[in-house]
Amino acid sequence: MSKKQKMSEKQRQARVAEAREHERLAKEKRERSDRMKKIFVIAVCVILVLALGIPTMAIAVMGGAH
């Protein structure tokens, strides 16, 4: 009977370890996703700044030349 209890204890420990590993992988996936979202937002902001800034500078330069 003692051997059966030890086996169930080992199984319980294995399940706990498996759950921790699963939790760690999920956390890493969330962090990676958050990082990608931040990079995407920064890239969009840079593109918008360039898209709005370049024509404005061109108009200023051409307007000043005349």
TACOR-V215320 format. One line per field, one symbol per residue. psi: psi as a letter, one per 20 degrees, with the letter a starting at -180 (. if undefined). A space follows every 50 residues. Layout:
# TACOR-V215320
psi=???
This chain:
# TACOR-V215320
psi=hhhgggghgggghghggggggggghgghggggggghgggggggggggggg hhhghghgggghhhh.
